[in-house]
Amino acid sequence: MHEDDIAVLMRALGHPVRLEILRILAQRAENCCCNDVTDCLSLAQSTVSQHLKVLLDAGVIERRAQGTRNNYCVRTDRLAAFNRAVGDYVSGLDVSGQHCERQPARAS
């Protein structure tokens, strides 16, 4: 996974509501539509739809048409690849012996 892919996923996962949506989808398996997610959150259906779209566009979830409904499920393969990539990326950073010290705030 390239740095651009990692950044896209980090942006998609960088909102508490989207993390909550992922948790809901993971618990409910594959038969979860937008209304099911909305029922679990205190948000408007349109807001939930927008968050689902961000996750969908990032490839974190998948949409499957079932009759007149769209069901969503978590793409565990994509999240596993992200997990490995972030772990590899962070472990590849050479920060040994380097410490960033905070400078005291200046009085104005």
Backbone atoms as SQL, in Angstrom:
CREATE TABLE atoms (id INTEGER PRIMARY KEY, chain TEXT, resi INTEGER, resn TEXT, atom TEXT, x REAL, y REAL, z REAL);
INSERT INTO atoms VALUES
  (1, 'A', 1, 'MET', 'N', 0.853, -1.169, 0.000),
  (2, 'A', 1, 'MET', 'CA', 0.000, 0.000, 0.000),
  (3, 'A', 1, 'MET', 'C', 0.902, 1.236, 0.000),
  (4, 'A', 2, 'HIS', 'N', 0.613, 2.167, -0.873),
  (5, 'A', 2, 'HIS', 'CA', 1.413, 3.377, -1.008),
  (6, 'A', 2, 'HIS', 'C', 0.991, 4.432, 0.015),
  (7, 'A', 3, 'GLU', 'N', 1.838, 5.423, 0.212),
  (8, 'A', 3, 'GLU', 'CA', 1.543, 6.488, 1.170),
  (9, 'A', 3, 'GLU', 'C', 0.239, 7.208, 0.838),
  (10, 'A', 4, 'ASP', 'N', -0.043, 7.399, -0.457),
  (11, 'A', 4, 'ASP', 'CA', -1.301, 8.047, -0.845),
  (12, 'A', 4, 'ASP', 'C', -2.499, 7.234, -0.382),
  (13, 'A', 5, 'ASP', 'N', -2.415, 5.905, -0.524),
  (14, 'A', 5, 'ASP', 'CA', -3.502, 5.029, -0.075),
  (15, 'A', 5, 'ASP', 'C', -3.679, 5.106, 1.440),
  (16, 'A', 6, 'ILE', 'N', -2.563, 5.122, 2.145),
  (17, 'A', 6, 'ILE', 'CA', -2.613, 5.223, 3.608),
  (18, 'A', 6, 'ILE', 'C', -3.290, 6.532, 4.008),
  (19, 'A', 7, 'ALA', 'N', -2.926, 7.625, 3.338),
  (20, 'A', 7, 'ALA', 'CA', -3.504, 8.932, 3.658),
  (21, 'A', 7, 'ALA', 'C', -5.005, 8.966, 3.390),
  (22, 'A', 8, 'VAL', 'N', -5.446, 8.363, 2.293),
  (23, 'A', 8, 'VAL', 'CA', -6.875, 8.318, 1.968),
  (24, 'A', 8, 'VAL', 'C', -7.632, 7.576, 3.069),
  (25, 'A', 9, 'LEU', 'N', -7.101, 6.457, 3.483),
  (26, 'A', 9, 'LEU', 'CA', -7.765, 5.682, 4.534),
  (27, 'A', 9, 'LEU', 'C', -7.742, 6.412, 5.869),
  (28, 'A', 10, 'MET', 'N', -6.641, 7.091, 6.167),
  (29, 'A', 10, 'MET', 'CA', -6.576, 7.837, 7.423),
  (30, 'A', 10, 'MET', 'C', -7.611, 8.960, 7.442),
  (31, 'A', 11, 'ARG', 'N', -7.780, 9.635, 6.306),
  (32, 'A', 11, 'ARG', 'CA', -8.802, 10.679, 6.249),
  (33, 'A', 11, 'ARG', 'C', -10.194, 10.089, 6.440),
  (34, 'A', 12, 'ALA', 'N', -10.440, 8.960, 5.797),
  (35, 'A', 12, 'ALA', 'CA', -11.763, 8.323, 5.918),
  (36, 'A', 12, 'ALA', 'C', -12.027, 7.858, 7.344),
  (37, 'A', 13, 'LEU', 'N', -11.003, 7.384, 8.015),
  (38, 'A', 13, 'LEU', 'CA', -11.163, 6.865, 9.375),
  (39, 'A', 13, 'LEU', 'C', -10.978, 7.947, 10.433),
  (40, 'A', 14, 'GLY', 'N', -10.703, 9.165, 9.996),
  (41, 'A', 14, 'GLY', 'CA', -10.390, 10.245, 10.918),
  (42, 'A', 14, 'GLY', 'C', -11.590, 10.977, 11.485),
  (43, 'A', 15, 'HIS', 'N', -12.748, 10.368, 11.459),
  (44, 'A', 15, 'HIS', 'CA', -13.945, 11.003, 12.028),
  (45, 'A', 15, 'HIS', 'C', -14.622, 10.012, 12.963),
  (46, 'A', 16, 'PRO', 'N', -14.962, 10.446, 14.175),
  (47, 'A', 16, 'PRO', 'CA', -15.564, 9.521, 15.147),
  (48, 'A', 16, 'PRO', 'C', -16.841, 8.845, 14.652),
  (49, 'A', 17, 'VAL', 'N', -17.649, 9.541, 13.888),
  (50, 'A', 17, 'VAL', 'CA', -18.886, 8.940, 13.382),
  (51, 'A', 17, 'VAL', 'C', -18.564, 7.806, 12.417),
  (52, 'A', 18, 'ARG', 'N', -17.570, 7.992, 11.572),
  (53, 'A', 18, 'ARG', 'CA', -17.221, 6.927, 10.624),
  (54, 'A', 18, 'ARG', 'C', -16.641, 5.718, 11.350),
  (55, 'A', 19, 'LEU', 'N', -15.900, 5.944, 12.417),
  (56, 'A', 19, 'LEU', 'CA', -15.409, 4.820, 13.219),
  (57, 'A', 19, 'LEU', 'C', -16.573, 4.077, 13.869),
  (58, 'A', 20, 'GLU', 'N', -17.558, 4.820, 14.321),
  (59, 'A', 20, 'GLU', 'CA', -18.748, 4.196, 14.914),
  (60, 'A', 20, 'GLU', 'C', -19.529, 3.409, 13.865),
  (61, 'A', 21, 'ILE', 'N', -19.629, 3.956, 12.667),
  (62, 'A', 21, 'ILE', 'CA', -20.309, 3.246, 11.573),
  (63, 'A', 21, 'ILE', 'C', -19.586, 1.940, 11.268),
  (64, 'A', 22, 'LEU', 'N', -18.266, 1.970, 11.234),
  (65, 'A', 22, 'LEU', 'CA', -17.505, 0.734, 11.002),
  (66, 'A', 22, 'LEU', 'C', -17.794, -0.298, 12.080),
  (67, 'A', 23, 'ARG', 'N', -17.857, 0.144, 13.332),
  (68, 'A', 23, 'ARG', 'CA', -18.153, -0.770, 14.425),
  (69, 'A', 23, 'ARG', 'C', -19.539, -1.399, 14.244),
  (70, 'A', 24, 'ILE', 'N', -20.513, -0.570, 13.881),
  (71, 'A', 24, 'ILE', 'CA', -21.881, -1.063, 13.668),
  (72, 'A', 24, 'ILE', 'C', -21.900, -2.078, 12.530),
  (73, 'A', 25, 'LEU', 'N', -21.260, -1.752, 11.425),
  (74, 'A', 25, 'LEU', 'CA', -21.235, -2.667, 10.273),
  (75, 'A', 25, 'LEU', 'C', -20.534, -3.973, 10.624),
  (76, 'A', 26, 'ALA', 'N', -19.457, -3.886, 11.377),
  (77, 'A', 26, 'ALA', 'CA', -18.719, -5.096, 11.756),
  (78, 'A', 26, 'ALA', 'C', -19.567, -5.996, 12.649),
  (79, 'A', 27, 'GLN', 'N', -20.363, -5.408, 13.523),
  (80, 'A', 27, 'GLN', 'CA', -21.203, -6.191, 14.427),
  (81, 'A', 27, 'GLN', 'C', -22.384, -6.831, 13.711),
  (82, 'A', 28, 'ARG', 'N', -22.890, -6.176, 12.683),
  (83, 'A', 28, 'ARG', 'CA', -24.098, -6.660, 12.022),
  (84, 'A', 28, 'ARG', 'C', -23.824, -7.503, 10.785),
  (85, 'A', 29, 'ALA', 'N', -22.599, -7.716, 10.450),
  (86, 'A', 29, 'ALA', 'CA', -22.208, -8.511, 9.276),
  (87, 'A', 29, 'ALA', 'C', -22.671, -7.847, 7.983),
  (88, 'A', 30, 'GLU', 'N', -23.217, -8.610, 7.035),
  (89, 'A', 30, 'GLU', 'CA', -23.459, -8.097, 5.693),
  (90, 'A', 30, 'GLU', 'C', -24.842, -7.504, 5.457),
  (91, 'A', 31, 'ASN', 'N', -25.780, -7.743, 6.288),
  (92, 'A', 31, 'ASN', 'CA', -27.145, -7.288, 6.039),
  (93, 'A', 31, 'ASN', 'C', -27.448, -5.984, 6.760),
  (94, 'A', 32, 'CYS', 'N', -26.722, -4.959, 6.441),
  (95, 'A', 32, 'CYS', 'CA', -26.883, -3.690, 7.124),
  (96, 'A', 32, 'CYS', 'C', -27.052, -2.574, 6.094),
  (97, 'A', 33, 'CYS', 'N', -28.198, -1.942, 6.112),
  (98, 'A', 33, 'CYS', 'CA', -28.445, -0.837, 5.185),
  (99, 'A', 33, 'CYS', 'C', -28.292, 0.488, 5.935),
  (100, 'A', 34, 'CYS', 'N', -28.396, 1.567, 5.201),
  (101, 'A', 34, 'CYS', 'CA', -28.241, 2.901, 5.778),
  (102, 'A', 34, 'CYS', 'C', -29.222, 3.132, 6.931),
  (103, 'A', 35, 'ASN', 'N', -30.459, 2.691, 6.762),
  (104, 'A', 35, 'ASN', 'CA', -31.458, 2.878, 7.826),
  (105, 'A', 35, 'ASN', 'C', -31.090, 2.122, 9.098),
  (106, 'A', 36, 'ASP', 'N', -30.488, 0.943, 8.939),
  (107, 'A', 36, 'ASP', 'CA', -30.046, 0.184, 10.113),
  (108, 'A', 36, 'ASP', 'C', -28.989, 0.965, 10.886),
  (109, 'A', 37, 'VAL', 'N', -28.053, 1.561, 10.157),
  (110, 'A', 37, 'VAL', 'CA', -26.998, 2.348, 10.792),
  (111, 'A', 37, 'VAL', 'C', -27.607, 3.589, 11.438),
  (112, 'A', 38, 'THR', 'N', -28.511, 4.255, 10.716),
  (113, 'A', 38, 'THR', 'CA', -29.160, 5.463, 11.235),
  (114, 'A', 38, 'THR', 'C', -29.900, 5.162, 12.536),
  (115, 'A', 39, 'ASP', 'N', -30.545, 4.002, 12.630),
  (116, 'A', 39, 'ASP', 'CA', -31.263, 3.618, 13.843),
  (117, 'A', 39, 'ASP', 'C', -30.331, 3.511, 15.054),
  (118, 'A', 40, 'CYS', 'N', -29.059, 3.238, 14.815),
  (119, 'A', 40, 'CYS', 'CA', -28.091, 3.092, 15.905),
  (120, 'A', 40, 'CYS', 'C', -27.449, 4.418, 16.311),
  (121, 'A', 41, 'LEU', 'N', -27.620, 5.434, 15.492),
  (122, 'A', 41, 'LEU', 'CA', -26.991, 6.727, 15.746),
  (123, 'A', 41, 'LEU', 'C', -28.052, 7.813, 15.882),
  (124, 'A', 42, 'SER', 'N', -27.701, 8.865, 16.529),
  (125, 'A', 42, 'SER', 'CA', -28.642, 9.986, 16.660),
  (126, 'A', 42, 'SER', 'C', -28.328, 11.032, 15.590),
  (127, 'A', 43, 'LEU', 'N', -28.302, 10.574, 14.348),
  (128, 'A', 43, 'LEU', 'CA', -27.996, 11.443, 13.214),
  (129, 'A', 43, 'LEU', 'C', -29.053, 11.271, 12.138),
  (130, 'A', 44, 'ALA', 'N', -29.176, 12.274, 11.297),
  (131, 'A', 44, 'ALA', 'CA', -30.104, 12.199, 10.172),
  (132, 'A', 44, 'ALA', 'C', -29.600, 11.177, 9.158),
  (133, 'A', 45, 'GLN', 'N', -30.528, 10.582, 8.441),
  (134, 'A', 45, 'GLN', 'CA', -30.186, 9.593, 7.419),
  (135, 'A', 45, 'GLN', 'C', -29.255, 10.194, 6.370),
  (136, 'A', 46, 'SER', 'N', -29.453, 11.448, 6.012),
  (137, 'A', 46, 'SER', 'CA', -28.603, 12.088, 5.016),
  (138, 'A', 46, 'SER', 'C', -27.161, 12.216, 5.510),
  (139, 'A', 47, 'THR', 'N', -26.994, 12.466, 6.795),
  (140, 'A', 47, 'THR', 'CA', -25.651, 12.560, 7.385),
  (141, 'A', 47, 'THR', 'C', -24.971, 11.199, 7.363),
  (142, 'A', 48, 'VAL', 'N', -25.710, 10.177, 7.742),
  (143, 'A', 48, 'VAL', 'CA', -25.160, 8.813, 7.722),
  (144, 'A', 48, 'VAL', 'C', -24.785, 8.425, 6.290),
  (145, 'A', 49, 'SER', 'N', -25.622, 8.779, 5.334),
  (146, 'A', 49, 'SER', 'CA', -25.329, 8.488, 3.924),
  (147, 'A', 49, 'SER', 'C', -24.031, 9.131, 3.475),
  (148, 'A', 50, 'GLN', 'N', -23.805, 10.368, 3.900),
  (149, 'A', 50, 'GLN', 'CA', -22.563, 11.064, 3.531),
  (150, 'A', 50, 'GLN', 'C', -21.346, 10.349, 4.107),
  (151, 'A', 51, 'HIS', 'N', -21.454, 9.922, 5.358),
  (152, 'A', 51, 'HIS', 'CA', -20.340, 9.208, 5.984),
  (153, 'A', 51, 'HIS', 'C', -20.117, 7.847, 5.308),
  (154, 'A', 52, 'LEU', 'N', -21.194, 7.159, 4.968),
  (155, 'A', 52, 'LEU', 'CA', -21.063, 5.889, 4.255),
  (156, 'A', 52, 'LEU', 'C', -20.360, 6.097, 2.911),
  (157, 'A', 53, 'LYS', 'N', -20.670, 7.184, 2.236),
  (158, 'A', 53, 'LYS', 'CA', -20.042, 7.472, 0.948),
  (159, 'A', 53, 'LYS', 'C', -18.537, 7.680, 1.098),
  (160, 'A', 54, 'VAL', 'N', -18.121, 8.386, 2.131),
  (161, 'A', 54, 'VAL', 'CA', -16.688, 8.594, 2.373),
  (162, 'A', 54, 'VAL', 'C', -15.991, 7.254, 2.584),
  (163, 'A', 55, 'LEU', 'N', -16.597, 6.401, 3.410),
  (164, 'A', 55, 'LEU', 'CA', -16.017, 5.080, 3.661),
  (165, 'A', 55, 'LEU', 'C', -16.014, 4.222, 2.404),
  (166, 'A', 56, 'LEU', 'N', -17.069, 4.328, 1.622),
  (167, 'A', 56, 'LEU', 'CA', -17.174, 3.582, 0.373),
  (168, 'A', 56, 'LEU', 'C', -16.117, 4.040, -0.624),
  (169, 'A', 57, 'ASP', 'N', -15.975, 5.349, -0.783),
  (170, 'A', 57, 'ASP', 'CA', -14.990, 5.911, -1.714),
  (171, 'A', 57, 'ASP', 'C', -13.555, 5.549, -1.328),
  (172, 'A', 58, 'ALA', 'N', -13.309, 5.398, -0.031),
  (173, 'A', 58, 'ALA', 'CA', -11.977, 5.026, 0.446),
  (174, 'A', 58, 'ALA', 'C', -11.736, 3.526, 0.344),
  (175, 'A', 59, 'GLY', 'N', -12.784, 2.772, 0.015),
  (176, 'A', 59, 'GLY', 'CA', -12.634, 1.326, -0.120),
  (177, 'A', 59, 'GLY', 'C', -12.669, 0.580, 1.196),
  (178, 'A', 60, 'VAL', 'N', -13.137, 1.237, 2.252),
  (179, 'A', 60, 'VAL', 'CA', -13.185, 0.606, 3.569),
  (180, 'A', 60, 'VAL', 'C', -14.414, -0.276, 3.719),
  (181, 'A', 61, 'ILE', 'N', -15.478, 0.097, 3.020),
  (182, 'A', 61, 'ILE', 'CA', -16.696, -0.706, 3.033),
  (183, 'A', 61, 'ILE', 'C', -17.094, -1.035, 1.597),
  (184, 'A', 62, 'GLU', 'N', -17.998, -1.975, 1.478),
  (185, 'A', 62, 'GLU', 'CA', -18.501, -2.408, 0.176),
  (186, 'A', 62, 'GLU', 'C', -20.019, -2.317, 0.190),
  (187, 'A', 63, 'ARG', 'N', -20.583, -1.970, -0.970),
  (188, 'A', 63, 'ARG', 'CA', -22.041, -1.873, -1.094),
  (189, 'A', 63, 'ARG', 'C', -22.518, -3.010, -1.994),
  (190, 'A', 64, 'ARG', 'N', -23.581, -3.663, -1.549),
  (191, 'A', 64, 'ARG', 'CA', -24.181, -4.737, -2.338),
  (192, 'A', 64, 'ARG', 'C', -25.674, -4.470, -2.467),
  (193, 'A', 65, 'ALA', 'N', -26.130, -4.425, -3.704),
  (194, 'A', 65, 'ALA', 'CA', -27.557, -4.218, -3.941),
  (195, 'A', 65, 'ALA', 'C', -28.308, -5.501, -3.607),
  (196, 'A', 66, 'GLN', 'N', -29.385, -5.337, -2.868),
  (197, 'A', 66, 'GLN', 'CA', -30.236, -6.474, -2.529),
  (198, 'A', 66, 'GLN', 'C', -31.677, -5.989, -2.648),
  (199, 'A', 67, 'GLY', 'N', -32.270, -6.265, -3.794),
  (200, 'A', 67, 'GLY', 'CA', -33.605, -5.752, -4.069),
  (201, 'A', 67, 'GLY', 'C', -33.540, -4.243, -4.217),
  (202, 'A', 68, 'THR', 'N', -34.343, -3.554, -3.445),
  (203, 'A', 68, 'THR', 'CA', -34.362, -2.091, -3.496),
  (204, 'A', 68, 'THR', 'C', -33.433, -1.458, -2.460),
  (205, 'A', 69, 'ARG', 'N', -32.750, -2.288, -1.705),
  (206, 'A', 69, 'ARG', 'CA', -31.859, -1.791, -0.650),
  (207, 'A', 69, 'ARG', 'C', -30.406, -1.971, -1.026),
  (208, 'A', 70, 'ASN', 'N', -29.574, -1.113, -0.501),
  (209, 'A', 70, 'ASN', 'CA', -28.129, -1.287, -0.580),
  (210, 'A', 70, 'ASN', 'C', -27.648, -1.711, 0.794),
  (211, 'A', 71, 'ASN', 'N', -26.993, -2.837, 0.841),
  (212, 'A', 71, 'ASN', 'CA', -26.415, -3.314, 2.090),
  (213, 'A', 71, 'ASN', 'C', -24.928, -3.028, 2.083),
  (214, 'A', 72, 'TYR', 'N', -24.397, -2.752, 3.264),
  (215, 'A', 72, 'TYR', 'CA', -22.989, -2.400, 3.409),
  (216, 'A', 72, 'TYR', 'C', -22.297, -3.404, 4.313),
  (217, 'A', 73, 'CYS', 'N', -21.036, -3.648, 4.022),
  (218, 'A', 73, 'CYS', 'CA', -20.220, -4.500, 4.879),
  (219, 'A', 73, 'CYS', 'C', -18.783, -3.979, 4.870),
  (220, 'A', 74, 'VAL', 'N', -18.068, -4.319, 5.916),
  (221, 'A', 74, 'VAL', 'CA', -16.684, -3.882, 6.078),
  (222, 'A', 74, 'VAL', 'C', -15.783, -4.721, 5.177),
  (223, 'A', 75, 'ARG', 'N', -14.853, -4.064, 4.510),
  (224, 'A', 75, 'ARG', 'CA', -13.845, -4.765, 3.702),
  (225, 'A', 75, 'ARG', 'C', -12.662, -5.082, 4.606),
  (226, 'A', 76, 'THR', 'N', -12.741, -6.238, 5.232),
  (227, 'A', 76, 'THR', 'CA', -11.696, -6.619, 6.188),
  (228, 'A', 76, 'THR', 'C', -10.342, -6.769, 5.517),
  (229, 'A', 77, 'ASP', 'N', -10.331, -7.171, 4.242),
  (230, 'A', 77, 'ASP', 'CA', -9.066, -7.293, 3.530),
  (231, 'A', 77, 'ASP', 'C', -8.374, -5.945, 3.405),
  (232, 'A', 78, 'ARG', 'N', -9.154, -4.907, 3.119),
  (233, 'A', 78, 'ARG', 'CA', -8.601, -3.554, 2.961),
  (234, 'A', 78, 'ARG', 'C', -8.114, -3.011, 4.307),
  (235, 'A', 79, 'LEU', 'N', -8.873, -3.253, 5.372),
  (236, 'A', 79, 'LEU', 'CA', -8.446, -2.798, 6.696),
  (237, 'A', 79, 'LEU', 'C', -7.209, -3.556, 7.173),
  (238, 'A', 80, 'ALA', 'N', -7.117, -4.836, 6.848),
  (239, 'A', 80, 'ALA', 'CA', -5.935, -5.614, 7.226),
  (240, 'A', 80, 'ALA', 'C', -4.703, -5.096, 6.485),
  (241, 'A', 81, 'ALA', 'N', -4.864, -4.775, 5.203),
  (242, 'A', 81, 'ALA', 'CA', -3.746, -4.215, 4.427),
  (243, 'A', 81, 'ALA', 'C', -3.328, -2.860, 4.998),
  (244, 'A', 82, 'PHE', 'N', -4.302, -2.057, 5.388),
  (245, 'A', 82, 'PHE', 'CA', -4.025, -0.756, 5.993),
  (246, 'A', 82, 'PHE', 'C', -3.265, -0.937, 7.300),
  (247, 'A', 83, 'ASN', 'N', -3.715, -1.869, 8.112),
  (248, 'A', 83, 'ASN', 'CA', -3.071, -2.147, 9.391),
  (249, 'A', 83, 'ASN', 'C', -1.610, -2.542, 9.190),
  (250, 'A', 84, 'ARG', 'N', -1.365, -3.429, 8.243),
  (251, 'A', 84, 'ARG', 'CA', 0.011, -3.848, 7.948),
  (252, 'A', 84, 'ARG', 'C', 0.837, -2.668, 7.435),
  (253, 'A', 85, 'ALA', 'N', 0.257, -1.886, 6.523),
  (254, 'A', 85, 'ALA', 'CA', 0.986, -0.772, 5.921),
  (255, 'A', 85, 'ALA', 'C', 1.357, 0.280, 6.966),
  (256, 'A', 86, 'VAL', 'N', 0.423, 0.596, 7.843),
  (257, 'A', 86, 'VAL', 'CA', 0.709, 1.596, 8.881),
  (258, 'A', 86, 'VAL', 'C', 1.780, 1.058, 9.826),
  (259, 'A', 87, 'GLY', 'N', 1.650, -0.207, 10.210),
  (260, 'A', 87, 'GLY', 'CA', 2.658, -0.811, 11.079),
  (261, 'A', 87, 'GLY', 'C', 4.034, -0.795, 10.444),
  (262, 'A', 88, 'ASP', 'N', 4.108, -1.163, 9.168),
  (263, 'A', 88, 'ASP', 'CA', 5.384, -1.146, 8.451),
  (264, 'A', 88, 'ASP', 'C', 5.924, 0.274, 8.328),
  (265, 'A', 89, 'TYR', 'N', 5.038, 1.203, 8.035),
  (266, 'A', 89, 'TYR', 'CA', 5.450, 2.591, 7.853),
  (267, 'A', 89, 'TYR', 'C', 6.008, 3.167, 9.154),
  (268, 'A', 90, 'VAL', 'N', 5.272, 2.969, 10.251),
  (269, 'A', 90, 'VAL', 'CA', 5.704, 3.515, 11.537),
  (270, 'A', 90, 'VAL', 'C', 6.993, 2.839, 11.999),
  (271, 'A', 91, 'SER', 'N', 7.077, 1.524, 11.846),
  (272, 'A', 91, 'SER', 'CA', 8.295, 0.841, 12.288),
  (273, 'A', 91, 'SER', 'C', 9.494, 1.205, 11.412),
  (274, 'A', 92, 'GLY', 'N', 9.242, 1.674, 10.186),
  (275, 'A', 92, 'GLY', 'CA', 10.323, 2.079, 9.294),
  (276, 'A', 92, 'GLY', 'C', 10.841, 3.479, 9.537),
  (277, 'A', 93, 'LEU', 'N', 10.165, 4.235, 10.376),
  (278, 'A', 93, 'LEU', 'CA', 10.639, 5.578, 10.695),
  (279, 'A', 93, 'LEU', 'C', 11.823, 5.470, 11.641),
  (280, 'A', 94, 'ASP', 'N', 12.914, 6.113, 11.305),
  (281, 'A', 94, 'ASP', 'CA', 14.106, 6.056, 12.147),
  (282, 'A', 94, 'ASP', 'C', 14.088, 7.232, 13.104),
  (283, 'A', 95, 'VAL', 'N', 13.563, 6.985, 14.280),
  (284, 'A', 95, 'VAL', 'CA', 13.480, 8.044, 15.278),
  (285, 'A', 95, 'VAL', 'C', 14.328, 7.721, 16.509),
  (286, 'A', 96, 'SER', 'N', 15.223, 6.768, 16.366),
  (287, 'A', 96, 'SER', 'CA', 16.038, 6.371, 17.504),
  (288, 'A', 96, 'SER', 'C', 16.940, 7.524, 17.930),
  (289, 'A', 97, 'GLY', 'N', 16.910, 7.788, 19.205),
  (290, 'A', 97, 'GLY', 'CA', 17.766, 8.822, 19.756),
  (291, 'A', 97, 'GLY', 'C', 17.286, 10.245, 19.518),
  (292, 'A', 98, 'GLN', 'N', 16.215, 10.409, 18.792),
  (293, 'A', 98, 'GLN', 'CA', 15.717, 11.758, 18.532),
  (294, 'A', 98, 'GLN', 'C', 14.540, 12.035, 19.449),
  (295, 'A', 99, 'HIS', 'N', 14.567, 13.187, 20.042),
  (296, 'A', 99, 'HIS', 'CA', 13.473, 13.599, 20.918),
  (297, 'A', 99, 'HIS', 'C', 13.075, 15.010, 20.547),
  (298, 'A', 100, 'CYS', 'N', 11.822, 15.220, 20.442),
  (299, 'A', 100, 'CYS', 'CA', 11.299, 16.540, 20.149),
  (300, 'A', 100, 'CYS', 'C', 10.893, 17.168, 21.471),
  (301, 'A', 101, 'GLU', 'N', 11.592, 18.209, 21.841),
  (302, 'A', 101, 'GLU', 'CA', 11.267, 18.862, 23.097),
  (303, 'A', 101, 'GLU', 'C', 10.400, 20.071, 22.834),
  (304, 'A', 102, 'ARG', 'N', 9.415, 20.227, 23.661),
  (305, 'A', 102, 'ARG', 'CA', 8.525, 21.376, 23.536),
  (306, 'A', 102, 'ARG', 'C', 9.235, 22.616, 24.039),
  (307, 'A', 103, 'GLN', 'N', 9.101, 23.644, 23.256),
  (308, 'A', 103, 'GLN', 'CA', 9.645, 24.928, 23.662),
  (309, 'A', 103, 'GLN', 'C', 8.617, 25.619, 24.567),
  (310, 'A', 104, 'PRO', 'N', 9.069, 26.299, 25.588),
  (311, 'A', 104, 'PRO', 'CA', 8.109, 27.003, 26.448),
  (312, 'A', 104, 'PRO', 'C', 7.386, 28.074, 25.651),
  (313, 'A', 105, 'ALA', 'N', 6.133, 28.271, 25.987),
  (314, 'A', 105, 'ALA', 'CA', 5.350, 29.305, 25.308),
  (315, 'A', 105, 'ALA', 'C', 5.896, 30.664, 25.660),
  (316, 'A', 106, 'ARG', 'N', 5.912, 31.534, 24.647),
  (317, 'A', 106, 'ARG', 'CA', 6.412, 32.888, 24.878),
  (318, 'A', 106, 'ARG', 'C', 5.279, 33.781, 25.370),
  (319, 'A', 107, 'ALA', 'N', 5.606, 34.595, 26.305),
  (320, 'A', 107, 'ALA', 'CA', 4.621, 35.566, 26.802),
  (321, 'A', 107, 'ALA', 'C', 4.503, 36.691, 25.799),
  (322, 'A', 108, 'SER', 'N', 3.272, 37.098, 25.541),
  (323, 'A', 108, 'SER', 'CA', 3.058, 38.185, 24.573),
  (324, 'A', 108, 'SER', 'C', 3.075, 39.514, 25.232);
